Every structure is written in structure tokens, then in C-alpha cells.
Amino acid sequence: MLKINTAIWIFFLSTVFCYSQSDSLKLHGIQIKSHEIDNGLSKPISKKIILIDTIKVTTEEYKWKLKVISEFKNSGSQLLIEFYYDQDSLILIRFTELSKEFNYGINANKITEFYYENDNFIEEQISIQISNPIIGVGIPKPSKWNEIYGYNPRFTFDFLQSYAALLLTKIKK
């Protein structure tokens, strides 16, 4: 009986480990691909400025990337959205929110990434990018990021997902 339980646990743990490793490798491959796309950028194919309600949207379209800067008039927030494609398939949407509390060369950017495979959402990752002068202060818990760094609390997963879809609809017109 003990051997059977041990065998089941070993099988379970190895299965979990293998699946988590394959997902991690998949995400890493997407990160490498987006880096290669960024390194290969030349002049944009097109540039546009459009208004969506009170949001000023500036776009630059490249062969495998769409770069969008959204300036939200009412909240004062600014959001950089980068759409990455492998051929015609969406692989990554990266949202970078600039901190309103830190400026003048001291950045604290919140980065939310949505990973895709075959145009299907597979994972979300959130991180902050802090410049050297404030690293010594310490990094707060993620639950305090909006309060301390001045990020817009309305930029939730659901909002970002629907806003990305809205942008693609409006920009492709």
C-alpha cells in the first residue's frame, strides 16, 4: 500500500513539474521573440492619432508589432501598450503604466503582460520595474503598489483585456 501511495505522489509531482516547466519555457520563448522583434524594429509602417472618448491614442505600426500610447485625460494616467505578433498570430500584449508618484528620472513602471498561443490567452504576469535610486528604499507588497506608486486601480485584468480589444477594433478601422 505504501509503495502505491508513493508511486501516485511521484507521478503527481512529476506531472505538475513537467507541465509547469513547459509553460515556463513557452513564456520564455515568447519573451525572447518579443525581444527579437524590438531589436529588429525600423521605421514604423504607419502612425496615427485617434481619440476614444477622452483618451488620446497615439499608434505606431511595425511589421510584427503595434505600439500604442494612451493618455487618459480624466485620470492623468498614461499607458503604453505593445502588441507582438508571430506572423499573424498574437503572442503578447505588454501594458506599461508609468508611475504618477515617481518622475524626474526616477521610474517605477508597472508592467502587465498577457501571453497568447494561437491567439488564445494562456497567462498573465505582473511586475514592477524600478530605477536604481529607489531600489534601496525596498519594494512593497503587490497589494500596495497602486497606493504607493500612484498606479491607476481601475487598470484591472478585465479592464486591460477589454481595452486591448477595443484598441484593436478602433485602430484597424
Residue, then its C-alpha position, 0 to 999 in steps of 0.5 A: m500500500l505504501k509503495i502505491n501511495t508513493a508511486i501516485w505522489i511521484f507521478f503527481l509531482s512529476t506531472v505538475f513539474c513537467y507541465s509547469q516547466s513547459d509553460s515556463l519555457k513557452l513564456h520564455g520563448i515568447q519573451i525572447k521573440s518579443h525581444e527579437i522583434d524590438n531589436g529588429l524594429s525600423k521605421p514604423i509602417s504607419k502612425k496615427i492619432i485617434l481619440i476614444d472618448t477622452i483618451k488620446v491614442t497615439t499608434e505606431e505600426y511595425k511589421w510584427k508589432l503595434k505600439v500604442i500610447s494612451e493618455f487618459k485625460n480624466s485620470g492623468s494616467q498614461l499607458l503604453i501598450e505593445f502588441y507582438y505578433d508571430q506572423d499573424s498570430l498574437i503572442l503578447i500584449r505588454f501594458t506599461e503604466l508609468s508611475k504618477e508618484f515617481n518622475y524626474g528620472i526616477n521610474a517605477n513602471k508597472i508592467t502587465e503582460f498577457y501571453y497568447e498561443n494561437d491567439n488564445f490567452i494562456e497567462e498573465q504576469i505582473s511586475i514592477q520595474i524600478s530605477n536604481p535610486i529607489i531600489g534601496v528604499g525596498i519594494p512593497k507588497p503587490s497589494k500596495w503598489n497602486e497606493i504607493y506608486g500612484y498606479n491607476p486601480r481601475f487598470t484591472f485584468d478585465f479592464l486591460q483585456s477589454y481595452a486591448a480589444l477595443l484598441l484593436t477594433k478602433i485602430k484597424k478601422 
